[in-house]
């Protein structure tokens, strides 16, 4: 039986990779075996969040370019959790490899990984042409869509409306609001968007600092990180089937 496939999606600079990484941490604490896949084909970004390195023998392109890889061995284990593994571009590689990624290879990879993990999370991309992100959205059971209040976020949402309609994925979306840091009024943004936001993530001032230190927010225990973690727990419970 295959595991659940969940995509984390949003516009550029919305904080979706931060959400994907920390949601994976929250789900792994629920005694689920969690795989996290990056859609970033330009450089390996997930290892930054985890403070680890990925060798050329592992990683995203090895999986996509082998017909029958032992996919579990290509994922890297997060050293702080026995239940969390991630797949990203290796730390050192040639970017020319991204030109040979096909939708068929991505679908094969996601299908194989869903047989290994209880929950597979795809860290999506804002651009629609990304093959990993697009295939992940199509195959996902749930799509956690993050919105960071701004005019750019509203334009991105309007720009993907046809894409959402054509892929019939609107009903799979869980809309999450990222609280702004005083940059844009969230009430104004909500009225502009006309969406129902299931969750609101609090602003974490130290998010960038923690990312550079390779420390997920979920494992920190100051006030703002705890508040962020509580929302992640609620989303994790919904994904695991605890909330309709």
CORRAGI-V901840 format. One line per field, one symbol per residue. psi: psi as a letter, one per 20 degrees, with the letter a starting at -180 (. if undefined). A space follows every 10 residues. Layout:
psi=???
//
This chain:
psi=pqrqpppprr rpkijhhggg ghhggghhik kqoppppqjo jgrohhhghi krqprhiarg hgghjpgmqn hhihqppphi pijpqqorqq horpiihiij pqhghggggg gghiihqgpp ponrqhpiip hggghgghiq hqoooppopr hhhghgghhj ggggghiljh iipopppopr ljhpphgggh hhhkqophqp pqpohjgggh ghikoqhhjq krghhggghh ghgggghghi jip.
//
